[in-house]
Amino acid sequence: MTTEATLPTTAASPTARQLWTRARGIALALVLLLAGAVAIAVVRSDARHGELDPRSADPYGSRAVAELLADRGVSTRVVTTLDEARAAAGPDTTLLVAVPDLLTERQQTRLHSSTTGSGGRTVLVAPGGGAVERLAPGVTADPALSFDSTLAPACDLPAARRAGNADTGGIRYSTHLEADTCYPSRRLATLLRIPDPPAKASAEGTKGDTVVLGARDILFNNHLDEHGNASLALQLLGSRDHLVWYLPSLSDLPDPDDERSFFDLLPSGWLWGTLQLFIAAALAALWRARRLGPLVPEKLPVAIRASETVEGRARLYRKANARDRAATALRSATRTRLAPLVGVPVTQADTPESLLPALSAHLHGAHGDGQALHTLLFGPPPGDDAALIALADQLDALEREVRRP
């Protein structure tokens, strides 16, 4: 403490170079993660452009199906609003709903009321649980998807038997209605054809039907030439002279009373997923916990010099302006060392009534003054740094005097 004022100062906070050295690994990982996310987004945006659009020649478009149907005399027209889709329903029309889940509940109900009894065919592409129950009442979607993508017909539907194996594996459906259940996966169908009941025949006496398709693969350009996908797609979509391809869009605005909330837009199972993440975080915290039992003393991995410890503590005291604590530490250490030298137990070193009389008897001259010893060993804290240095010098001189033979 006596030489603390002359010691060179050391920066307490890390420098910019040290901060960069510590954080460069994390920064590099974040940059790589961001670059990977951008790359994936660019690749997926190029690959999924115009998905299920009969005008798109991209891998996930459906232009190939439309061209093959045109060669067979079936016209294809794209509509993007519910009113256009409802108006197009008729006995000579196949209405394909590309993304049924994008429709609101009221839109799905209105579309079903228009197609039922029209005498035409309605093809629903991979509708989820809520959508299929409103667009095809009596049909239920199973939460578990099919393990296999390519399945065998295993039904009497002529179109399926002629096509053979096809990539229909996806959502699985069950129904209590009289229907053709094809391409089963674990006893549940991935393709259903549900004929309209006799009471729902059109004005011309034509009976329509509804086809529920569990997967989109047979309509994609890059899957059309695989297995019996092309045959099945052409037979399902080419049974009428006209095909109306309904692609729900932003221009097809729902009624204000039927707008979805934020939680309605979240995918199914998000609540259970959040709960699983919370449990995983709790288990990780429990695994990484370090205070599950009593503290265990451990040896220091590195031996630290006493002078470095004293210097470090002194610098902390100086930075905090804690002259009172520094003086208390100096006096306490001095009293502890003096007590055995004058025959006082260490346990009574902090008791003036025990230490001061024995110390006065051991000393002679000015240092033997009891009042001066009391002020030096038990007095008030110094008012400034100079007084603290003087106190340290006086305590050192007192200890040398007591140790002198």
Phi, psi and omega in degrees: 000331183290335181252012186294330182289335183264356182285146178292142181283147179235135181296129181279330181264149181293150178281170179298323178296319179294319178298318179294320179299321181286324189261356186292329177295314179295319180297319179296320179296319179295319179296316179297319179297316179295317179296320177296319179296318179295318180297316179296318180297320180294315181297315182291325179294325178288321185285330186258009180295129179069037182296130180061024178263123181291354176265354186261134176263008178293163182306324182259013171276183184227029181294327182299319178297316181297321179294317179295322177294322179297323177296337179260012174085014179259121179276145180239129179232132181265131174236152184235003179234156181293322181298321178293320180294318180293321181290335183278346183296131180190171184294335181258021186231139168256122179258115178258124177259106189290316183228080183299331184291344179285343180281147175284170181300317181293321178296320178296319179295318179294321179294320179296320180295332180279325183277330180291124180087002179281342182085356180263186179252138175244125179248119179256121184263109175051053177285143178280188187302307182292321183293315184291330179290334178266326181276335177222076183304137182100354179250137181236136177268134178277139180297329182274131179278167178287139178289322184259143178270326180259123185230161177267152185300303180052043177204174183262006179294121184304319181298319181289321182293323179289326182285324184076210182299141181209161181274074179254357183296125181182240177286139180253145186231154173225153181205153174259000181279164173285110187207162172273118181252110188239163178051061183287149173226113184054049173072006175242140187279147172253359173217128179235140169238115186248109178287147176294145177294156182305327181292345183257020180292154181287175180296331178278000181086008180276134177265129177264182177207170178235129178250125178252116183253126187279347182216159181265352193303323185291350180260349182283146179299320185279357177242357188294329183270011181259138176053225179255028184298313182297316180299315181294317181297316182294322181288322180289324185262347185252019181283345178239166183286337185232139176241122176254118185258107185267113175249099179304138183225177180293336178289342179273071186288136177285168175295146180304327182284352185245017180290144182274146175278175180298319182289333176291332181279343179288145180294156180295145180088004182293328181294315179293324177297319178295319178297319179296320177296320179296316179296319179297320178294321179295318179294322178295320178295321178294322180293322184270001182295145182242002185231049180271353181212189180294154179293140179248120180292139179229149177287144178294137180291338182227135176280126182256133179295145180297323181296323178292321177297315179297317181295317180296316178296321179297319179295323177296316178300318182293319180296325180273359182060033185265065179293328180295316180290323178296317179294321179297318179295319179296314182295318181296316179296321179294315179300320180296323180282330182283327187304310180295332182290334181251012176083024179251135177301146180299329180295340180252017182292333181266010179256112182302323184296335181264319187280315189295315178300316180295323180290320179295321180292332181279335184260166176222157177081214186293325181291345180276357178293121183296320181295319179294320177296320179297317180293322182289317186267335184229015186282184180288163180291153179291154184272339180212180182294324179297318178295325178294317178296319178297319178300316179298320179295318181294319178296321178294319178294321179297318181293322178296322180295319181290324181283344182294134182291000000 
